[in-house]
Amino acid sequence: MGVTSTVDKAVELQRLHADPELLLLVNVWDVITARVVADTPGTRALATASHSIAAAQGYPDGEQIPRDLMISTVARIAVEVDLPVTADLEAGYGDAGETVRRAIDVGVVGANLEDQLKPLPDAVRAVEAAVAAGAKAGVPFVLNARTDAFLKAGDKDPAAVLADAIERGLAYLDAGASTFFVPGRLDEPTVTRLVEALGRQTINVIAVPGSLDLDSLQRLGVARVSYGPWSQNVALTALATLAEDVYGGGRLPEGTRTLN
């Protein structure tokens, strides 16, 4: 792509979200996975997965990994590729503004920020702090504000869950977020309602087993689809399968490529 400055990468990432073509992000978790995905034809940007980075370093998900280690990992990824990089920064590690500032300093131009279903005023303040960090740096940072409304729905009334997600999405966008991330296995009526309430090229979703196909998501006006920890699960499944096969007397799979 030839984009080198942080500002240029941020502008490009904003454009990719606004483009009617669905943005696909196969999440990465270290330098070698970033290189492999970046070198794959069709890749237009990279996204890190906090769950995968934490797991690779021996930490459980949920802001258990030290912030310094998370930032240093995404920094190594950002410097290795000539593509826009958006990072999963969980809920901001106690200080969303400072965490985003540090991410921008190492070349990251977008981020997911979880609300963890905190009280709405608290979640909005975190979004505002993250947006302010981008503005202060002079970078059109792509803040992808995330709600856990569906992930933590439990046995709540589905209509109430959807209403809560819409209320949160409107509040985060009003606070300056670029896009709204709604992870969970969402059906077509739910995605349709979210897009109707918040706008086309605004909603981001995650691909999970049983989720809507990509053609449907593009038709509905979704901005992007990411794969979160599932890309790491695919890689680890291949590794586990290799171990099982060789312990049973098998060989390396035919077609294995040298990618490192």
LUMKOLDO-193450 format. One record per residue (C-alpha): residue number from 1; residue in three letters; x, y, z. Coordinates in Angstrom, 1 decimal, padded with zeros to 4 digits. Layout:
REM residues N
<pt resi="NUM" resn="ALA" px="X" py="Y" pz="Z"/>
...
END
This chain:
REM residues 260
<pt resi="1" resn="MET" px="000.0" py="000.0" pz="000.0"/>
<pt resi="2" resn="GLY" px="002.9" py="002.3" pz="000.6"/>
<pt resi="3" resn="VAL" px="001.3" py="004.2" pz="003.5"/>
<pt resi="4" resn="THR" px="004.0" py="005.1" pz="006.1"/>
<pt resi="5" resn="SER" px="002.9" py="007.9" pz="008.4"/>
<pt resi="6" resn="THR" px="000.7" py="007.3" pz="011.4"/>
<pt resi="7" resn="VAL" px="-001.8" py="009.9" pz="010.2"/>
<pt resi="8" resn="ASP" px="-001.9" py="008.4" pz="006.7"/>
<pt resi="9" resn="LYS" px="-002.6" py="005.0" pz="008.1"/>
<pt resi="10" resn="ALA" px="-005.3" py="006.3" pz="010.3"/>
<pt resi="11" resn="VAL" px="-006.9" py="008.1" pz="007.4"/>
<pt resi="12" resn="GLU" px="-006.8" py="004.9" pz="005.4"/>
<pt resi="13" resn="LEU" px="-008.3" py="002.9" pz="008.2"/>
<pt resi="14" resn="GLN" px="-011.2" py="005.4" pz="008.5"/>
<pt resi="15" resn="ARG" px="-011.7" py="005.1" pz="004.7"/>
<pt resi="16" resn="LEU" px="-011.7" py="001.3" pz="004.9"/>
<pt resi="17" resn="HIS" px="-014.6" py="001.4" pz="007.4"/>
<pt resi="18" resn="ALA" px="-016.6" py="003.9" pz="005.4"/>
<pt resi="19" resn="ASP" px="-016.1" py="001.9" pz="002.1"/>
<pt resi="20" resn="PRO" px="-019.2" py="-000.1" pz="001.3"/>
<pt resi="21" resn="GLU" px="-017.0" py="-003.1" pz="000.8"/>
<pt resi="22" resn="LEU" px="-016.9" py="-005.2" pz="003.9"/>
<pt resi="23" resn="LEU" px="-013.6" py="-004.8" pz="005.8"/>
<pt resi="24" resn="LEU" px="-012.3" py="-008.3" pz="006.8"/>
<pt resi="25" resn="LEU" px="-009.7" py="-008.4" pz="009.7"/>
<pt resi="26" resn="VAL" px="-008.1" py="-011.8" pz="010.4"/>
<pt resi="27" resn="ASN" px="-006.7" py="-011.1" pz="013.9"/>
<pt resi="28" resn="VAL" px="-003.1" py="-011.6" pz="014.7"/>
<pt resi="29" resn="TRP" px="-001.2" py="-011.9" pz="018.0"/>
<pt resi="30" resn="ASP" px="002.6" py="-011.6" pz="017.3"/>
<pt resi="31" resn="VAL" px="005.1" py="-010.6" pz="014.6"/>
<pt resi="32" resn="ILE" px="005.0" py="-013.8" pz="012.6"/>
<pt resi="33" resn="THR" px="001.3" py="-014.0" pz="012.4"/>
<pt resi="34" resn="ALA" px="001.2" py="-010.3" pz="011.5"/>
<pt resi="35" resn="ARG" px="003.7" py="-010.9" pz="008.6"/>
<pt resi="36" resn="VAL" px="001.8" py="-013.9" pz="007.3"/>
<pt resi="37" resn="VAL" px="-001.6" py="-012.1" pz="007.3"/>
<pt resi="38" resn="ALA" px="-000.1" py="-008.9" pz="005.9"/>
<pt resi="39" resn="ASP" px="001.5" py="-010.8" pz="003.1"/>
<pt resi="40" resn="THR" px="-001.7" py="-012.5" pz="002.1"/>
<pt resi="41" resn="PRO" px="-003.4" py="-011.0" pz="-000.9"/>
<pt resi="42" resn="GLY" px="-006.6" py="-009.2" pz="000.1"/>
<pt resi="43" resn="THR" px="-005.3" py="-008.0" pz="003.4"/>
<pt resi="44" resn="ARG" px="-006.0" py="-004.2" pz="003.8"/>
<pt resi="45" resn="ALA" px="-005.4" py="-003.7" pz="007.5"/>
<pt resi="46" resn="LEU" px="-004.4" py="-005.7" pz="010.6"/>
<pt resi="47" resn="ALA" px="-006.2" py="-006.2" pz="013.9"/>
<pt resi="48" resn="THR" px="-004.7" py="-007.7" pz="017.0"/>
<pt resi="49" resn="ALA" px="-006.7" py="-009.9" pz="019.4"/>
<pt resi="50" resn="SER" px="-006.1" py="-009.2" pz="023.1"/>
<pt resi="51" resn="HIS" px="-007.3" py="-012.7" pz="024.1"/>
<pt resi="52" resn="SER" px="-004.8" py="-014.2" pz="021.7"/>
<pt resi="53" resn="ILE" px="-001.9" py="-012.0" pz="022.8"/>
<pt resi="54" resn="ALA" px="-002.6" py="-012.7" pz="026.5"/>
<pt resi="55" resn="ALA" px="-002.8" py="-016.5" pz="025.8"/>
<pt resi="56" resn="ALA" px="000.5" py="-016.4" pz="023.9"/>
<pt resi="57" resn="GLN" px="002.1" py="-014.8" pz="026.9"/>
<pt resi="58" resn="GLY" px="000.5" py="-017.2" pz="029.4"/>
<pt resi="59" resn="TYR" px="-002.2" py="-014.9" pz="030.8"/>
<pt resi="60" resn="PRO" px="-006.0" py="-015.4" pz="030.9"/>
<pt resi="61" resn="ASP" px="-008.2" py="-012.9" pz="029.0"/>
<pt resi="62" resn="GLY" px="-009.7" py="-009.9" pz="030.8"/>
<pt resi="63" resn="GLU" px="-006.9" py="-007.4" pz="031.4"/>
<pt resi="64" resn="GLN" px="-004.8" py="-009.9" pz="033.3"/>
<pt resi="65" resn="ILE" px="-001.8" py="-009.2" pz="031.0"/>
<pt resi="66" resn="PRO" px="000.3" py="-006.2" pz="032.1"/>
<pt resi="67" resn="ARG" px="-000.5" py="-003.1" pz="030.0"/>
<pt resi="68" resn="ASP" px="003.2" py="-002.6" pz="029.2"/>
<pt resi="69" resn="LEU" px="003.5" py="-006.1" pz="027.7"/>
<pt resi="70" resn="MET" px="000.3" py="-005.6" pz="025.6"/>
<pt resi="71" resn="ILE" px="001.6" py="-002.3" pz="024.3"/>
<pt resi="72" resn="SER" px="005.1" py="-003.6" pz="023.5"/>
<pt resi="73" resn="THR" px="003.5" py="-006.6" pz="021.6"/>
<pt resi="74" resn="VAL" px="001.3" py="-004.4" pz="019.5"/>
<pt resi="75" resn="ALA" px="004.3" py="-002.0" pz="019.0"/>
<pt resi="76" resn="ARG" px="006.3" py="-004.8" pz="017.5"/>
<pt resi="77" resn="ILE" px="003.5" py="-005.7" pz="015.2"/>
<pt resi="78" resn="ALA" px="002.9" py="-002.1" pz="014.0"/>
<pt resi="79" resn="VAL" px="006.5" py="-001.5" pz="013.2"/>
<pt resi="80" resn="GLU" px="006.8" py="-004.7" pz="011.1"/>
<pt resi="81" resn="VAL" px="004.0" py="-004.1" pz="008.6"/>
<pt resi="82" resn="ASP" px="003.2" py="-001.3" pz="006.2"/>
<pt resi="83" resn="LEU" px="-000.5" py="-001.5" pz="006.9"/>
<pt resi="84" resn="PRO" px="-002.9" py="000.2" pz="009.3"/>
<pt resi="85" resn="VAL" px="-003.0" py="-001.6" pz="012.6"/>
<pt resi="86" resn="THR" px="-005.9" py="-001.5" pz="015.0"/>
<pt resi="87" resn="ALA" px="-005.4" py="-003.0" pz="018.5"/>
<pt resi="88" resn="ASP" px="-007.7" py="-004.7" pz="020.9"/>
<pt resi="89" resn="LEU" px="-007.0" py="-002.7" pz="024.1"/>
<pt resi="90" resn="GLU" px="-009.7" py="-004.4" pz="026.2"/>
<pt resi="91" resn="ALA" px="-011.3" py="-001.8" pz="028.5"/>
<pt resi="92" resn="GLY" px="-008.2" py="000.5" pz="028.5"/>
<pt resi="93" resn="TYR" px="-006.4" py="-001.0" pz="031.5"/>
<pt resi="94" resn="GLY" px="-007.8" py="001.5" pz="034.0"/>
<pt resi="95" resn="ASP" px="-007.0" py="004.6" pz="031.9"/>
<pt resi="96" resn="ALA" px="-008.4" py="004.5" pz="028.4"/>
<pt resi="97" resn="GLY" px="-006.9" py="007.9" pz="027.4"/>
<pt resi="98" resn="GLU" px="-003.4" py="007.0" pz="028.5"/>
<pt resi="99" resn="THR" px="-003.5" py="003.6" pz="026.9"/>
<pt resi="100" resn="VAL" px="-004.7" py="005.0" pz="023.6"/>
<pt resi="101" resn="ARG" px="-002.0" py="007.7" pz="023.8"/>
<pt resi="102" resn="ARG" px="000.7" py="005.0" pz="024.2"/>
<pt resi="103" resn="ALA" px="-000.8" py="002.9" pz="021.4"/>
<pt resi="104" resn="ILE" px="-000.6" py="005.9" pz="019.0"/>
<pt resi="105" resn="ASP" px="003.0" py="006.6" pz="020.1"/>
<pt resi="106" resn="VAL" px="003.9" py="003.1" pz="018.8"/>
<pt resi="107" resn="GLY" px="002.1" py="003.4" pz="015.5"/>
<pt resi="108" resn="VAL" px="-001.3" py="002.0" pz="016.2"/>
<pt resi="109" resn="VAL" px="-004.1" py="003.9" pz="014.5"/>
<pt resi="110" resn="GLY" px="-007.3" py="002.2" pz="015.8"/>
<pt resi="111" resn="ALA" px="-008.5" py="000.3" pz="018.9"/>
<pt resi="112" resn="ASN" px="-011.3" py="-001.7" pz="020.3"/>
<pt resi="113" resn="LEU" px="-012.5" py="-000.4" pz="023.7"/>
<pt resi="114" resn="GLU" px="-014.8" py="-002.6" pz="025.8"/>
<pt resi="115" resn="ASP" px="-017.5" py="-001.2" pz="028.0"/>
<pt resi="116" resn="GLN" px="-017.7" py="-004.4" pz="030.1"/>
<pt resi="117" resn="LEU" px="-021.3" py="-003.3" pz="030.7"/>
<pt resi="118" resn="LYS" px="-020.1" py="-000.6" pz="033.1"/>
<pt resi="119" resn="PRO" px="-022.7" py="002.1" pz="034.0"/>
<pt resi="120" resn="LEU" px="-023.2" py="004.1" pz="030.8"/>
<pt resi="121" resn="PRO" px="-021.8" py="007.4" pz="032.1"/>
<pt resi="122" resn="ASP" px="-018.5" py="005.6" pz="033.1"/>
<pt resi="123" resn="ALA" px="-018.3" py="003.9" pz="029.7"/>
<pt resi="124" resn="VAL" px="-018.9" py="007.2" pz="027.9"/>
<pt resi="125" resn="ARG" px="-016.2" py="008.9" pz="029.8"/>
<pt resi="126" resn="ALA" px="-013.7" py="006.2" pz="028.8"/>
<pt resi="127" resn="VAL" px="-014.7" py="006.7" pz="025.1"/>
<pt resi="128" resn="GLU" px="-014.3" py="010.4" pz="025.5"/>
<pt resi="129" resn="ALA" px="-010.8" py="010.0" pz="027.0"/>
<pt resi="130" resn="ALA" px="-009.7" py="007.7" pz="024.2"/>
<pt resi="131" resn="VAL" px="-011.1" py="010.1" pz="021.5"/>
<pt resi="132" resn="ALA" px="-009.4" py="013.0" pz="023.2"/>
<pt resi="133" resn="ALA" px="-006.1" py="011.2" pz="023.1"/>
<pt resi="134" resn="GLY" px="-006.3" py="010.8" pz="019.4"/>
<pt resi="135" resn="ALA" px="-007.3" py="014.4" pz="018.9"/>
<pt resi="136" resn="LYS" px="-004.4" py="015.6" pz="021.0"/>
<pt resi="137" resn="ALA" px="-002.0" py="013.5" pz="019.0"/>
<pt resi="138" resn="GLY" px="-003.4" py="014.9" pz="015.8"/>
<pt resi="139" resn="VAL" px="-004.3" py="011.4" pz="014.6"/>
<pt resi="140" resn="PRO" px="-007.8" py="010.6" pz="013.2"/>
<pt resi="141" resn="PHE" px="-007.8" py="007.5" pz="015.4"/>
<pt resi="142" resn="VAL" px="-010.4" py="004.8" pz="014.7"/>
<pt resi="143" resn="LEU" px="-012.0" py="004.1" pz="018.0"/>
<pt resi="144" resn="ASN" px="-014.2" py="001.0" pz="017.8"/>
<pt resi="145" resn="ALA" px="-016.3" py="001.2" pz="021.0"/>
<pt resi="146" resn="ARG" px="-017.5" py="-002.2" pz="022.0"/>
<pt resi="147" resn="THR" px="-020.5" py="-003.3" pz="024.0"/>
<pt resi="148" resn="ASP" px="-020.7" py="-006.6" pz="025.9"/>
<pt resi="149" resn="ALA" px="-024.5" py="-006.3" pz="025.9"/>
<pt resi="150" resn="PHE" px="-025.0" py="-009.5" pz="023.9"/>
<pt resi="151" resn="LEU" px="-022.0" py="-011.4" pz="025.4"/>
<pt resi="152" resn="LYS" px="-023.3" py="-010.9" pz="028.9"/>
<pt resi="153" resn="ALA" px="-027.0" py="-011.1" pz="028.1"/>
<pt resi="154" resn="GLY" px="-027.6" py="-014.2" pz="030.1"/>
<pt resi="155" resn="ASP" px="-031.4" py="-014.8" pz="030.4"/>
<pt resi="156" resn="LYS" px="-032.3" py="-011.2" pz="029.9"/>
<pt resi="157" resn="ASP" px="-035.2" py="-010.3" pz="027.5"/>
<pt resi="158" resn="PRO" px="-033.7" py="-010.1" pz="024.0"/>
<pt resi="159" resn="ALA" px="-035.6" py="-006.9" pz="023.3"/>
<pt resi="160" resn="ALA" px="-034.1" py="-005.3" pz="026.3"/>
<pt resi="161" resn="VAL" px="-030.6" py="-006.4" pz="025.4"/>
<pt resi="162" resn="LEU" px="-031.0" py="-005.0" pz="021.9"/>
<pt resi="163" resn="ALA" px="-032.4" py="-001.7" pz="023.3"/>
<pt resi="164" resn="ASP" px="-029.4" py="-001.4" pz="025.7"/>
<pt resi="165" resn="ALA" px="-026.9" py="-002.1" pz="022.9"/>
<pt resi="166" resn="ILE" px="-028.5" py="000.6" pz="020.7"/>
<pt resi="167" resn="GLU" px="-028.6" py="003.1" pz="023.6"/>
<pt resi="168" resn="ARG" px="-024.9" py="002.4" pz="024.3"/>
<pt resi="169" resn="GLY" px="-024.0" py="002.6" pz="020.6"/>
<pt resi="170" resn="LEU" px="-025.6" py="006.0" pz="020.2"/>
<pt resi="171" resn="ALA" px="-023.9" py="007.3" pz="023.3"/>
<pt resi="172" resn="TYR" px="-020.5" py="006.1" pz="022.2"/>
<pt resi="173" resn="LEU" px="-020.8" py="007.5" pz="018.7"/>
<pt resi="174" resn="ASP" px="-022.0" py="010.8" pz="020.2"/>
<pt resi="175" resn="ALA" px="-018.9" py="010.8" pz="022.4"/>
<pt resi="176" resn="GLY" px="-016.7" py="010.6" pz="019.3"/>
<pt resi="177" resn="ALA" px="-016.3" py="006.9" pz="018.6"/>
<pt resi="178" resn="SER" px="-015.8" py="006.1" pz="014.9"/>
<pt resi="179" resn="THR" px="-017.6" py="002.7" pz="014.9"/>
<pt resi="180" resn="PHE" px="-019.5" py="000.4" pz="017.2"/>
<pt resi="181" resn="PHE" px="-018.5" py="-003.2" pz="017.9"/>
<pt resi="182" resn="VAL" px="-021.2" py="-005.7" pz="018.9"/>
<pt resi="183" resn="PRO" px="-019.6" py="-009.1" pz="019.5"/>
<pt resi="184" resn="GLY" px="-021.9" py="-012.1" pz="019.8"/>
<pt resi="185" resn="ARG" px="-023.7" py="-014.5" pz="017.5"/>
<pt resi="186" resn="LEU" px="-026.2" py="-012.1" pz="016.0"/>
<pt resi="187" resn="ASP" px="-029.1" py="-013.1" pz="013.8"/>
<pt resi="188" resn="GLU" px="-030.2" py="-011.1" pz="010.7"/>
<pt resi="189" resn="PRO" px="-033.1" py="-009.2" pz="012.4"/>
<pt resi="190" resn="THR" px="-030.7" py="-008.1" pz="015.2"/>
<pt resi="191" resn="VAL" px="-028.0" py="-006.9" pz="012.8"/>
<pt resi="192" resn="THR" px="-030.7" py="-005.2" pz="010.7"/>
<pt resi="193" resn="ARG" px="-032.1" py="-003.3" pz="013.7"/>
<pt resi="194" resn="LEU" px="-028.6" py="-002.2" pz="014.8"/>
<pt resi="195" resn="VAL" px="-027.8" py="-000.9" pz="011.4"/>
<pt resi="196" resn="GLU" px="-031.1" py="000.9" pz="011.1"/>
<pt resi="197" resn="ALA" px="-030.6" py="002.6" pz="014.5"/>
<pt resi="198" resn="LEU" px="-026.9" py="003.4" pz="014.2"/>
<pt resi="199" resn="GLY" px="-026.3" py="003.7" pz="010.4"/>
<pt resi="200" resn="ARG" px="-024.6" py="001.8" pz="007.6"/>
<pt resi="201" resn="GLN" px="-020.9" py="001.3" pz="007.8"/>
<pt resi="202" resn="THR" px="-021.0" py="001.8" pz="011.5"/>
<pt resi="203" resn="ILE" px="-021.5" py="-001.6" pz="013.0"/>
<pt resi="204" resn="ASN" px="-018.7" py="-004.1" pz="013.4"/>
<pt resi="205" resn="VAL" px="-019.2" py="-007.7" pz="014.3"/>
<pt resi="206" resn="ILE" px="-017.1" py="-010.8" pz="015.0"/>
<pt resi="207" resn="ALA" px="-017.3" py="-014.0" pz="013.1"/>
<pt resi="208" resn="VAL" px="-018.1" py="-017.0" pz="015.3"/>
<pt resi="209" resn="PRO" px="-019.3" py="-020.5" pz="014.5"/>
<pt resi="210" resn="GLY" px="-022.9" py="-020.1" pz="013.2"/>
<pt resi="211" resn="SER" px="-022.7" py="-016.4" pz="012.5"/>
<pt resi="212" resn="LEU" px="-024.1" py="-014.8" pz="009.4"/>
<pt resi="213" resn="ASP" px="-022.2" py="-015.3" pz="006.2"/>
<pt resi="214" resn="LEU" px="-020.1" py="-012.4" pz="004.8"/>
<pt resi="215" resn="ASP" px="-022.4" py="-011.7" pz="001.8"/>
<pt resi="216" resn="SER" px="-025.3" py="-011.1" pz="004.2"/>
<pt resi="217" resn="LEU" px="-023.3" py="-008.9" pz="006.5"/>
<pt resi="218" resn="GLN" px="-022.2" py="-006.7" pz="003.5"/>
<pt resi="219" resn="ARG" px="-025.7" py="-006.5" pz="002.2"/>
<pt resi="220" resn="LEU" px="-027.0" py="-005.4" pz="005.6"/>
<pt resi="221" resn="GLY" px="-024.5" py="-002.6" pz="005.8"/>
<pt resi="222" resn="VAL" px="-022.0" py="-003.9" pz="008.3"/>
<pt resi="223" resn="ALA" px="-018.6" py="-002.1" pz="008.2"/>
<pt resi="224" resn="ARG" px="-016.3" py="-004.8" pz="009.2"/>
<pt resi="225" resn="VAL" px="-015.9" py="-008.4" pz="010.4"/>
<pt resi="226" resn="SER" px="-013.1" py="-009.5" pz="012.7"/>
<pt resi="227" resn="TYR" px="-012.2" py="-013.0" pz="013.9"/>
<pt resi="228" resn="GLY" px="-010.9" py="-012.3" pz="017.4"/>
<pt resi="229" resn="PRO" px="-009.4" py="-015.4" pz="019.1"/>
<pt resi="230" resn="TRP" px="-010.8" py="-017.7" pz="016.4"/>
<pt resi="231" resn="SER" px="-007.8" py="-017.2" pz="014.1"/>
<pt resi="232" resn="GLN" px="-005.6" py="-018.4" pz="016.9"/>
<pt resi="233" resn="ASN" px="-007.9" py="-021.3" pz="017.6"/>
<pt resi="234" resn="VAL" px="-007.6" py="-022.3" pz="013.9"/>
<pt resi="235" resn="ALA" px="-003.8" py="-022.2" pz="014.1"/>
<pt resi="236" resn="LEU" px="-003.7" py="-024.1" pz="017.4"/>
<pt resi="237" resn="THR" px="-006.1" py="-026.7" pz="016.0"/>
<pt resi="238" resn="ALA" px="-003.7" py="-027.3" pz="013.1"/>
<pt resi="239" resn="LEU" px="-000.8" py="-027.6" pz="015.6"/>
<pt resi="240" resn="ALA" px="-002.8" py="-030.1" pz="017.8"/>
<pt resi="241" resn="THR" px="-003.8" py="-032.1" pz="014.8"/>
<pt resi="242" resn="LEU" px="-000.1" py="-032.3" pz="013.6"/>
<pt resi="243" resn="ALA" px="000.9" py="-033.5" pz="017.1"/>
<pt resi="244" resn="GLU" px="-001.8" py="-036.1" pz="017.1"/>
<pt resi="245" resn="ASP" px="-000.9" py="-037.3" pz="013.6"/>
<pt resi="246" resn="VAL" px="002.8" py="-037.6" pz="014.1"/>
<pt resi="247" resn="TYR" px="002.4" py="-039.4" pz="017.4"/>
<pt resi="248" resn="GLY" px="000.3" py="-041.8" pz="015.5"/>
<pt resi="249" resn="GLY" px="003.0" py="-042.4" pz="012.9"/>
<pt resi="250" resn="GLY" px="001.9" py="-039.8" pz="010.4"/>
<pt resi="251" resn="ARG" px="003.8" py="-037.2" pz="008.4"/>
<pt resi="252" resn="LEU" px="003.7" py="-033.5" pz="007.8"/>
<pt resi="253" resn="PRO" px="000.5" py="-032.5" pz="005.9"/>
<pt resi="254" resn="GLU" px="000.9" py="-032.3" pz="002.2"/>
<pt resi="255" resn="GLY" px="000.9" py="-028.7" pz="000.9"/>
<pt resi="256" resn="THR" px="002.5" py="-027.3" pz="004.1"/>
<pt resi="257" resn="ARG" px="004.1" py="-024.0" pz="003.2"/>
<pt resi="258" resn="THR" px="007.2" py="-022.3" pz="004.6"/>
<pt resi="259" resn="LEU" px="005.9" py="-019.0" pz="005.9"/>
<pt resi="260" resn="ASN" px="008.5" py="-018.0" pz="008.4"/>
END
